[in-house]
Amino acid sequence: REVRVALLGNPDNLRGDAAINSQRWQDTIVSLSPGTVEGAALVVDAIFGAGLVRPVDGVAAETVDAVNAANLPCIAVDVPSGVDGDTGKILGTATQTQETVTFHRRKPAHLLYPGRGLCGTVRVADIGIPASVLDDIAPSTVCNVPQIWRDRFPRPSREGHKYTRGHVVVAGGDTRTGAARLASHAALRSGAGMVTIFCPPSCGTIYRSGHAGVLVRDIANTAAFAEALDDPRISTMVIGPGLGLGSATREKVLAAARAGKDCVLDADALSVFAENPEDLFSGIARGGEFVLTPHEGEFTRLFGGQSDDAAGKLERALDAAKRSKATIVLKGADTVVAAVDGRAAINA
């Protein structure tokens, strides 16, 4: 290939490996500019790496924009220039690439949007870094693949029965009944031994017309709901889908916490605490294990901030887990699962 090398800066100012390798290059090194890419069949983007922390500006930004405007095929080294390697955020402007070649392991930006959408196909290249370095680094963030958790998945034993596999109760609303029904099916498919929907008597017929393996119990009011939770065989609650934003939803959540049940909270069970999230967090502290599953809007209502805050999605989810003392599933195309102890998994 005929290769044109362009440098952002002065070659005389290079130090270390960069200086050594620039001296090995026997051809001309030109100054980086938008004109550098004119007539190119392929651009190798190595202006900035994963450690960029400030917005791209000046001639670097102009060159990146020229690559994008010309729709040139582009391969990025480590991450596309202009993408924050830790958050996936775009710092000013960034190259759209067809492929990104990174080293040793993927970075968060390869999984988190919007950076993920600019990376194209991500290929991890071996450049001689031994896997043993991870023993010292002790990374707490992983790509969420079955190899991470399948050995600890609670599979049913031969001696087990429906209660040893868990009794899940889904709180069903009186209008949008489909959400609770879908949640009950998910509980069955994931291995629960028994699933019951608690619902108002007025809509019991709707719920009973669903899946034959889902039980239905009429619960007249929040007092009856709290009383029903005295059953020690009930292990896990799912509260929120289709429940509405009334005080009854709030009371059901707090009743489950007082009963010490493990809980998955979604949708209305999160938004109903928007004005007083500390009430929810105090309840979590008294209860069993909690999993909160907000999308970005629900997350903002409960924890404040916006998705374009300086902190990235990963950091926001970890902060929320620490604040709420609950596992956070911050949903999206790049769902982040954050644990109270600082571990996190990002969905690819």
C-alpha positions in Angstrom: 0.0 0.0 0.0 1.0 3.6 -0.5 0.8 5.0 3.0 0.6 8.7 4.0 1.4 9.4 7.7 0.1 12.5 9.3 1.0 13.7 12.8 -0.9 15.9 15.2 2.0 17.9 16.6 5.7 18.3 15.9 7.8 15.2 15.3 10.7 16.8 17.2 8.6 16.9 20.4 8.0 13.1 20.4 9.5 11.0 23.2 9.8 7.3 24.1 8.3 4.7 21.8 6.7 7.3 19.6 10.0 9.0 18.9 11.7 5.6 18.2 9.1 4.6 15.7 8.9 7.9 14.0 12.6 7.6 13.3 12.0 4.2 11.8 9.6 5.7 9.3 11.7 6.5 6.2 9.1 8.5 4.3 7.6 11.9 4.9 5.5 12.7 8.0 3.1 15.5 7.2 1.1 17.7 9.6 -2.4 16.5 10.3 -5.1 18.4 8.4 -8.4 17.8 6.7 -6.6 17.7 3.4 -4.5 14.7 4.6 -7.4 12.3 3.9 -8.1 13.6 0.4 -7.9 10.7 -2.2 -7.5 8.1 0.5 -8.9 4.6 0.0 -8.7 3.8 3.7 -8.1 5.8 6.9 -6.4 4.3 9.9 -7.6 6.5 12.8 -4.9 6.6 15.5 -5.1 10.3 16.5 -6.3 9.6 20.1 -6.7 6.4 22.1 -8.9 5.2 24.9 -7.5 7.7 27.4 -8.9 10.8 25.8 -10.6 13.0 28.5 -11.1 16.4 26.8 -13.2 17.4 23.7 -11.6 17.1 20.4 -11.0 20.5 18.8 -8.9 22.4 16.3 -7.4 20.6 13.4 -8.0 17.2 14.9 -11.8 17.8 15.0 -11.7 19.2 11.4 -9.9 16.1 10.2 -12.3 13.8 12.0 -15.2 15.7 10.4 -13.6 15.4 7.0 -13.3 11.7 7.3 -17.0 11.4 8.2 -18.1 13.8 5.6 -16.3 11.9 2.8 -17.7 8.6 4.2 -14.3 7.1 4.0 -13.7 3.5 5.1 -12.0 3.9 8.5 -10.3 1.5 11.0 -9.8 2.8 14.5 -6.8 1.9 16.7 -8.2 1.1 20.3 -11.2 3.4 20.0 -12.5 5.9 17.4 -10.9 9.3 18.0 -13.2 11.4 20.1 -14.8 8.6 22.1 -14.2 8.4 25.8 -12.9 4.9 26.5 -14.4 4.7 29.9 -17.9 6.0 29.2 -18.5 5.7 25.5 -19.4 9.4 25.3 -18.5 11.5 22.3 -16.1 14.3 23.3 -17.0 17.0 20.7 -16.8 14.9 17.6 -15.7 11.3 16.7 -14.9 9.2 13.7 -17.5 6.6 12.4 -15.5 3.5 11.8 -16.1 0.1 10.1 -13.8 -1.7 12.4 -11.9 -1.1 15.7 -8.8 -3.0 16.7 -8.2 -2.9 20.4 -5.7 -4.7 22.6 -5.7 -7.3 25.3 -9.3 -6.7 26.4 -12.3 -4.6 25.3 -12.9 -1.2 26.9 -16.3 0.0 28.3 -16.7 2.3 25.2 -16.8 -0.8 23.0 -20.1 -1.8 24.8 -21.6 1.5 25.8 -23.5 3.8 23.5 -23.0 6.2 21.7 -19.4 5.1 21.4 -20.4 1.5 20.6 -22.3 2.7 17.6 -19.1 4.3 16.2 -16.8 1.3 16.7 -18.1 -1.0 14.0 -16.8 -4.5 14.3 -14.5 -4.7 17.4 -11.5 -7.0 17.2 -9.2 -7.7 20.1 -5.6 -8.1 19.1 -3.0 -10.0 21.1 0.1 -7.7 21.5 1.8 -9.9 24.1 0.1 -8.6 27.3 -0.2 -11.7 29.5 -3.6 -12.6 31.0 -2.0 -12.7 34.4 -1.9 -8.9 34.6 -5.7 -9.1 35.3 -4.7 -10.7 38.7 -3.2 -7.4 39.7 -5.7 -5.1 38.1 -8.7 -7.1 39.5 -11.2 -5.7 37.1 -14.7 -5.3 38.5 -16.5 -4.7 35.1 -17.2 -7.5 32.7 -19.1 -8.1 29.5 -22.3 -9.9 30.4 -22.0 -13.3 28.9 -23.2 -16.7 30.3 -19.7 -17.8 31.1 -19.7 -15.2 33.9 -22.7 -16.6 35.8 -23.8 -19.9 34.5 -21.8 -22.0 37.0 -23.7 -20.2 39.8 -27.2 -20.3 38.3 -29.5 -22.0 40.8 -30.5 -25.2 39.0 -33.1 -27.4 40.6 -31.9 -30.4 42.5 -33.4 -33.9 42.2 -34.6 -33.8 45.7 -36.1 -30.3 45.4 -39.8 -29.3 45.1 -41.7 -26.2 44.1 -41.0 -24.3 47.3 -37.3 -25.0 47.3 -37.3 -23.4 43.8 -38.9 -20.3 45.1 -42.5 -18.9 45.2 -42.7 -15.7 43.2 -45.6 -13.3 43.8 -46.3 -10.7 41.1 -48.5 -7.7 42.1 -51.0 -7.2 39.3 -52.9 -4.0 38.6 -56.6 -3.6 37.6 -56.1 -1.9 34.2 -52.9 -2.7 32.4 -52.9 -6.4 33.2 -50.6 -7.6 30.4 -47.4 -6.4 32.2 -48.0 -8.5 35.3 -48.9 -11.5 33.2 -45.7 -11.2 31.1 -43.7 -10.9 34.4 -45.3 -14.1 35.7 -44.4 -16.0 32.6 -40.8 -14.8 32.9 -40.7 -16.0 36.5 -41.9 -19.5 35.4 -39.4 -19.7 32.5 -36.5 -18.7 34.7 -37.1 -21.6 37.1 -39.5 -20.5 39.8 -41.3 -23.4 41.5 -44.6 -21.5 41.9 -45.9 -18.2 40.6 -48.9 -16.3 42.0 -50.4 -13.1 40.8 -52.0 -11.0 43.6 -54.7 -8.8 42.0 -57.8 -6.9 42.8 -61.0 -9.1 42.8 -62.5 -7.0 40.0 -59.9 -8.3 37.5 -59.3 -11.8 38.7 -61.1 -13.3 35.8 -58.7 -11.7 33.3 -55.6 -13.1 35.2 -57.2 -16.5 35.5 -57.7 -16.8 31.8 -53.9 -16.7 31.3 -51.2 -19.3 31.7 -52.5 -22.4 33.5 -49.3 -22.6 35.6 -49.8 -19.2 37.2 -52.0 -19.1 40.3 -54.2 -16.1 41.0 -55.2 -14.8 44.4 -57.7 -12.0 44.9 -56.4 -9.3 47.2 -58.9 -6.6 48.2 -56.6 -3.8 49.5 -53.1 -3.0 50.8 -53.9 -4.3 54.2 -54.8 -7.7 52.8 -51.7 -7.5 50.6 -49.4 -7.0 53.7 -51.2 -9.8 55.6 -50.7 -12.2 52.7 -47.0 -11.7 52.8 -46.8 -13.4 56.2 -46.6 -16.6 54.3 -43.0 -17.7 54.7 -43.1 -19.8 51.5 -43.3 -16.6 49.5 -39.6 -15.8 48.6 -39.7 -13.1 45.9 -42.0 -10.3 44.9 -42.3 -8.5 41.5 -43.9 -5.1 42.0 -44.5 -2.3 39.6 -45.6 -3.5 36.1 -49.0 -2.0 35.3 -49.7 -1.1 38.9 -50.2 2.7 38.5 -48.8 5.6 40.4 -51.2 5.7 43.4 -50.4 5.3 47.1 -51.3 1.7 46.9 -48.3 0.9 44.8 -46.0 2.7 47.3 -47.6 0.8 50.2 -47.1 -2.6 48.5 -43.4 -1.9 48.0 -42.9 -0.9 51.6 -45.0 -3.8 52.9 -42.8 -6.3 50.9 -39.7 -4.6 52.4 -41.1 -4.9 56.0 -41.8 -8.6 55.3 -38.2 -9.2 54.4 -39.0 -10.4 50.9 -36.6 -10.3 48.0 -38.0 -7.9 45.5 -37.8 -6.9 41.8 -39.1 -3.4 41.4 -39.9 -2.0 38.0 -41.9 0.8 36.3 -44.5 2.4 38.6 -42.9 0.9 41.7 -39.9 3.1 41.0 -41.7 6.3 39.7 -44.1 6.4 42.6 -41.1 7.3 44.8 -39.8 10.1 42.6 -40.7 12.8 45.2 -39.2 10.9 48.1 -36.7 8.3 47.0 -35.1 8.1 50.4 -38.3 6.4 51.6 -37.7 3.6 49.2 -34.0 3.3 50.1 -34.9 3.2 53.8 -37.3 0.4 53.1 -34.7 -1.5 51.0 -32.3 -1.3 54.0 -34.9 -3.1 56.2 -35.9 -5.8 53.6 -34.3 -8.6 51.6 -32.4 -8.3 48.4 -33.7 -5.7 45.9 -33.3 -5.4 42.2 -34.4 -2.1 40.6 -34.8 -2.2 36.8 -35.2 1.4 35.5 -35.0 2.7 32.0 -33.4 6.1 31.6 -36.5 8.1 32.4 -37.3 6.1 35.6 -33.7 6.3 36.6 -33.7 10.1 36.4 -36.9 10.4 38.4 -35.4 8.2 41.2 -31.7 9.2 41.2 -31.7 12.6 39.5 -29.3 13.7 36.7 -29.6 13.1 33.0 -28.2 10.6 30.5 -25.9 13.3 29.2 -24.3 14.0 32.6 -20.5 14.0 32.7 -20.7 10.6 34.4 -21.3 7.8 32.0 -23.9 5.1 32.2 -21.6 2.7 34.0 -20.7 5.2 36.7 -24.3 6.3 37.2 -25.5 2.8 37.7 -22.7 2.0 40.2 -23.4 5.2 42.1 -27.2 4.3 42.2 -26.5 0.8 43.5 -24.3 2.2 46.3 -26.9 4.8 47.2 -29.9 2.6 47.2 -28.2 -0.6 48.5 -29.9 -2.5 45.6 -28.8 -4.1 42.4 -29.4 -1.7 39.5 -30.4 -2.9 36.0 -30.2 0.3 34.0 -31.9 -0.8 30.8 -31.2 0.0 27.2 -29.4 -1.4 24.2 -26.4 -1.4 26.4 -28.0 -2.5 29.7 -25.7 -2.1 32.7 -26.2 -4.4 35.7 -24.5 -2.8 38.8 -24.1 -4.5 42.2 -23.8 -2.8 45.6 -20.2 -4.2 46.0 -19.0 -2.3 42.9 -19.1 -5.1 40.3 -20.9 -4.4 37.0 -21.8 -6.2 33.8 -22.5 -4.6 30.5 -24.8 -6.3 27.9 -23.3 -6.7 24.5 
